[in-house]
């Protein structure tokens, strides 16, 4: 195996992208789902459904190698430290990573998954130089030959002095931004301090887990959803690597795990499946956090690297995803007060719906 990804998964964070396109700060948390949809439609000049359809060539959210829509990055950035920033509060929490205006959801979802299941593998740093280690052994090989990358805390700022890429949910922290920069530098292989971010625009989320952690994966830890007869069997497979938390009891994964959806431009999802909103998104990567059983129904619990579920459901607005009734669970789960809160990134999707909308999932292990 080389470092070339076997998958090319990636879509921009529409909420960050909209703010930069409009040139103004948008307080998404103060908008209800209907207002969010309206804001996105007005900003991009197309319907909400058109924006999230990757087959629509006018949507700037999606890119693909060889596609007519190139992966645009900040032009002629100014490399400087973000004023008032600090590396971390030493939390390195799984809900810190929030994807920015770059279609590298596969990397941010993987980073969040590792922070959730194996936080000891996320390096703490003090500067002024920051060294990270990435791994590129064969997928099934033991950990070996980590490749160091040393960078400074200077980040690429646009012409307005704004940092546009991935951030921490904790204001002022830069550990997520630094991991993203280091990964771009590692991909560049020149190990310079001003890497080309276009090199990390799309990729393989399971491979990214290995690149960050040095842990391995193989055919026993990577799966196509279509190889399972039903969603309950997918739930059972994920549940095998979950553990209880006390109190109360929730089932959270012990392995850093990701899942990803279909790209309708190059493959055909199951019959009747369309992607039309920011909850379940085409060609997108998600962190898998665990499972939930509620009222006899089985759910897969995931996190969207955008830092919120999107524009629905909630607050009485209809769910624009056209998901079956009851596809999304509500109530508390682990550290999440309410799974149906559209301003929180964590949600629980019924297992048989997961099977239809998601192409695959996988984890890394010792």
ABEGO torsion letter per residue (X at the ends): XBABBABBBEBBBAAAAAAAAAGBBBBAAABBAAAAAAAAAAAAGBBAAAAABAABAABAABBBBGBABBBBBBBGBBBBBBBGBBABAGAGBAAABBBBBBBAAAAAAAAAAAAAABAAABBBBAOABBBBBBBABBAABBBBGBBBBBBBABBBBBAAGBBABBBBABBGBAAAAAAAAAAAAAAAGAGBABBBAAAAABBBAAAAAAAAAGBBBBAAABBBAAABABAAAAAAAAAAABBBBOOBBBBBBABBBBBBBBBAAABBBBBGBBBABAABBBGBBBBBAEBBBBGGBBBBBBBBAAGBAEAOBEGGBBBAAGBBBGABBBEBBEABABAABAABABBBBBAAAAAAABABBBBBBX
